[in-house]
Amino acid sequence: MTHGAAGPDREVILVAEDDPVTAKIVVYRLSRDAGMEVIHVADGEAALEAAAQRTLAAAILDIRLPGLDGLGVLARLRASVRHARLPIIMLTSLGTETDIIRGFELGADDYVVKPFSPAELVARLHRLLRRRRPPNPA
Amino acid sequence: MDPGAPIDPAFLSDLYEVGGDELVQDVIATFAASVPPRADALQRAAADGQAPQVAAAAHAIVSAAAMVGLVEVEMLARVLEDRARGGTLPPTHAPARLDRAVQEGVRLLQQVARQLRGGDGPPSGARP
């Protein structure tokens, strides 16, 4: 499901999160507060489908997704030339340090542990997006 | 937040600051619609001896409860998830206790929302 009005200058963010409460909060912050277009999916296969269909600015992936999990989605995205440098943040739960390490090994740019501050998530996302933009000419 | 309180109202307060009562009510409604069925599913899975399904349901409850500050629900579900991931089914009373905590959690979320609307400052989160 897509949230926020589409527009040529709006960055498109993929959010793969199967918990409706977390998804509601993240989607609101990104679309209403940060002015981004958000594609929300609830499983890994749908995340790959969305990534194939749209040009993404970044992706936020829950690690524990039903079916293909977030780490599987991450691995598949990083294996494609198109998404090799896509900024990706992983969402995880307390006590899952091995998942975090595995995420970095597979190419995640950052991770956020639940419960997280939605404002912090947006700030981390902005930081990654700034890094990927070409510098302004002097 | 009061030590031992079942809810940390700071989470809903943060949402209120960003999206007002509309966002808070929307999030509570989403919690009330999605989490009690998960608690029911957990009870059924435990009765059927299905540890992986117990873990999956408990994990979903942990995520949702954590994001709205329902500390007690999060803690109870996290214990069940950890045990089930190790292949251990919960004691018979534990799923029912979680289910009661979830029902009480919905009531506490609505109570905090009312306090936020009343403009009395951040709620204390004290046990009712």
Interface residues (C-beta under 8 A of the other chain):
Chain A: D18 D19 P20 V21 T22 K24 I25 Y28 R29 R32 D33 D62 R64 P66 S93 L94 G95 K114 P115 S117 P118 A119
Chain B: F11 D14 L15 V18 G19 L23 D26 V27 T30 F31 A33 S34 V35 A56 H59 A60 V62 S63 A64 A66 M67 V68 G69 E74 R78 D82
